[in-house]
Amino acid sequence: MKRIGLLSDTHGFIDDKVLKFFAECDEIWHAGDIGSDDVMVKLSEVATVRAVHGNIDNNIMRKIYPQHQRFDCENVSVWITHIGGYPGRYDRLVRPEIFEKPPKLFISGHSHILKVINDNKLNLLHINPGAAGKNGLHQVRTAVRFIIDKADIRDFELLEIDRR
């Protein structure tokens, strides 16, 4: 069993409330637009971190963090990318691979809109954790945590923080 903390679009800012929310997590996954190494340092003090770069991340971040990460967690195949779209509207950057070899869990950021959607056509769960940072049009900052237990993805919890 793994407890996962998931966030995206920090844009160089990490709130102590997010760090506290992730305190019991085994891993933290960042779906891009990290913004600064300080964010990653603070997250890595809480748990093991996996991350992908986003469109605002500089060349140094792009060398450290890949555009896509595909891996297995427990018995769940996971794909994390920053710009991925969502069921029915997958981005060209993930097509046709998502149709040829769909993961069980597909995670992307970029939109700043929290979404958890089952894709029954591809038999996968899509999660966009919204935006944890202060930059953007979103009114509420969000982060998600959940459990992966063997092949089950369960026990979702949401953190909402007023943008101010």
C-alpha positions in Angstrom: 0.0 0.0 0.0 1.3 3.5 -0.9 -0.1 6.8 0.2 0.3 9.3 -2.6 0.2 13.1 -2.5 -0.5 14.7 -5.9 -0.2 18.3 -6.9 0.6 20.5 -10.0 1.2 24.0 -11.1 3.0 25.3 -8.0 4.7 28.0 -10.1 7.5 28.4 -7.5 5.2 28.5 -4.4 4.4 25.8 -1.9 2.1 26.4 1.0 2.9 24.9 4.4 -0.7 23.6 4.4 0.1 21.4 1.4 3.3 20.1 3.1 1.2 19.2 6.2 -1.5 17.6 4.1 1.2 15.4 2.5 2.9 14.6 5.9 1.7 10.9 6.0 2.4 10.2 2.3 4.9 7.7 1.1 5.4 9.5 -2.3 4.5 12.9 -3.7 3.9 13.3 -7.4 4.2 16.7 -9.1 2.5 17.0 -12.5 4.6 20.0 -13.7 4.9 23.7 -13.7 7.1 23.4 -10.7 8.6 26.8 -11.0 11.6 26.6 -8.6 13.9 24.1 -7.0 12.8 25.3 -3.6 9.5 23.7 -4.1 11.1 20.3 -4.8 13.5 20.6 -1.9 10.5 21.3 0.5 8.5 18.4 -1.0 11.5 16.0 -0.7 11.8 16.8 3.0 8.3 15.3 3.4 8.4 12.2 1.1 10.0 10.7 -2.0 9.1 12.9 -5.0 8.4 12.1 -8.6 7.9 15.0 -11.0 7.6 16.0 -14.6 8.4 19.5 -16.0 5.8 21.8 -17.3 5.7 24.5 -19.9 6.8 27.3 -17.5 9.8 25.3 -16.2 13.3 26.5 -17.3 15.9 24.4 -19.1 17.6 23.3 -15.8 14.3 21.9 -14.6 13.6 20.3 -17.9 17.0 18.4 -17.7 16.1 17.2 -14.2 12.5 16.3 -14.7 11.3 14.6 -17.8 8.2 15.5 -19.9 6.6 12.1 -19.2 7.0 9.5 -16.4 5.6 6.1 -16.9 6.0 3.6 -14.0 4.2 1.1 -11.9 3.1 1.8 -8.3 1.9 -1.3 -6.6 -0.1 -3.1 -9.4 -1.2 0.2 -11.1 0.4 1.5 -14.3 0.9 5.3 -14.0 1.6 8.0 -16.6 2.3 11.5 -15.4 2.7 14.4 -17.8 2.0 18.1 -17.6 -0.1 18.7 -20.8 -2.2 15.7 -21.4 -5.8 16.7 -21.7 -8.5 14.5 -20.3 -11.0 11.8 -21.5 -12.5 12.7 -24.8 -10.0 15.5 -25.3 -6.5 14.1 -24.9 -3.7 16.3 -26.0 -1.9 15.5 -29.3 1.3 15.0 -27.1 -0.2 11.8 -25.6 -2.0 10.5 -28.6 -1.7 7.9 -30.1 0.3 6.3 -27.2 -2.6 6.6 -24.7 -4.8 4.7 -27.1 -2.2 2.0 -27.9 -1.0 1.5 -24.3 -3.3 3.2 -21.8 -2.2 3.3 -18.2 -4.6 2.5 -15.4 -3.9 6.0 -13.9 -3.3 9.0 -16.1 -2.3 12.2 -14.4 -1.8 15.7 -16.0 -1.8 19.3 -14.8 -1.7 22.5 -16.8 -5.4 23.5 -16.8 -5.5 24.6 -13.1 -8.8 22.8 -13.0 -9.3 19.9 -10.5 -10.7 16.8 -12.3 -11.1 13.2 -11.4 -12.7 11.4 -14.4 -13.1 7.7 -15.3 -12.4 7.0 -18.9 -14.6 3.9 -19.5 -13.4 3.7 -23.2 -9.7 3.2 -22.1 -10.5 1.7 -18.7 -8.4 4.3 -16.9 -8.7 7.0 -14.2 -7.7 10.5 -15.1 -6.7 12.9 -12.4 -5.7 16.6 -12.7 -5.0 17.9 -9.2 -5.7 21.5 -10.2 -3.2 24.2 -9.1 -1.4 24.4 -5.7 0.4 27.6 -6.5 -0.8 31.2 -6.5 -0.3 32.1 -10.2 -3.2 31.7 -12.6 -6.9 32.3 -12.8 -8.0 29.7 -10.3 -9.8 30.9 -7.2 -9.0 27.9 -4.9 -5.6 26.2 -4.6 -5.9 22.4 -4.6 -4.0 19.2 -3.9 -5.1 15.6 -3.7 -4.1 12.5 -1.8 -5.1 8.9 -2.2 -4.1 5.3 -1.6 -2.9 2.8 -4.1 -3.3 -0.7 -2.7 -2.3 -3.5 -5.0 -4.6 -2.7 -8.1 -7.0 -0.4 -6.2 -6.9 3.4 -6.2 -9.0 4.6 -3.3 -9.6 6.9 -0.4 -9.4 10.2 -2.2 -9.0 13.4 -0.1 -8.9 16.9 -1.3 -7.2 20.0 0.1 -8.7 23.3 -0.8 -6.9 26.6 0.1 -8.3 30.0 -0.6 -6.1 31.6 -3.3 -5.1 34.6 -1.1 
